[in-house]
Amino acid sequence: MMTDKDDGIWACIIAYCGYFYNPKIGDPTQGIPAGTRFEDLPKEWVCPTCGVGTECFHSVES
């Protein structure tokens, strides 16, 4: 179960990308279910828009 602390949005820092990972939605394009915290994404997960890894994301204050 997610807590308020776990449900923050994460933004891709690649200028042309604009993708935001929302743990309340997950990433259905890669089989990531809703409720998956960003910190719990598999190491092989990549941005579905531009293909970069989690190291190119930062937390967005909600």
C-alpha positions as CSV (number, residue, x, y, z in Angstrom):
1,M,0.0,0.0,0.0
2,M,1.3,3.4,-1.0
3,T,1.5,6.3,1.5
4,D,1.4,10.0,0.7
5,K,5.2,10.0,0.9
6,D,5.4,7.3,-1.8
7,D,3.1,8.8,-4.3
8,G,5.2,11.6,-5.7
9,I,5.6,12.3,-9.3
10,W,9.0,11.8,-11.0
11,A,10.0,13.8,-14.1
12,C,12.4,12.9,-16.9
13,I,15.1,15.5,-17.1
14,I,15.7,15.1,-20.8
15,A,14.7,18.5,-22.3
16,Y,12.6,17.2,-25.2
17,C,11.0,14.3,-23.4
18,G,8.3,15.6,-21.0
19,Y,7.4,12.3,-19.4
20,F,6.3,12.1,-15.8
21,Y,6.2,8.8,-13.9
22,N,3.1,8.6,-11.7
23,P,3.1,5.7,-9.2
24,K,-0.7,5.9,-9.0
25,I,-0.8,4.9,-12.7
26,G,2.4,2.9,-13.1
27,D,3.6,2.2,-16.6
28,P,1.2,-0.1,-18.5
29,T,3.4,0.1,-21.6
30,Q,6.0,-1.9,-19.7
31,G,3.8,-4.0,-17.4
32,I,4.4,-1.8,-14.3
33,P,1.2,-2.0,-12.3
34,A,-0.4,1.0,-10.6
35,G,0.9,1.4,-7.0
36,T,4.6,0.8,-8.0
37,R,6.8,3.3,-6.3
38,F,9.5,4.9,-8.5
39,E,12.2,3.4,-6.2
40,D,10.7,-0.1,-6.8
41,L,10.9,0.1,-10.6
42,P,13.0,-2.7,-12.1
43,K,16.6,-1.8,-13.0
44,E,15.9,-2.4,-16.7
45,W,12.9,0.0,-16.7
46,V,13.3,2.9,-19.2
47,C,11.3,6.0,-19.9
48,P,8.6,5.0,-22.4
49,T,9.0,8.3,-24.3
50,C,12.7,8.7,-24.7
51,G,14.3,5.5,-23.5
52,V,16.6,6.8,-20.7
53,G,16.9,5.0,-17.3
54,T,15.8,6.0,-13.8
55,E,19.0,8.0,-13.3
56,C,17.6,10.7,-15.6
57,F,14.6,11.4,-13.4
58,H,14.0,13.7,-10.5
59,S,11.3,13.9,-7.9
60,V,8.7,16.7,-8.5
61,E,7.1,18.2,-5.4
62,S,3.4,17.5,-5.5
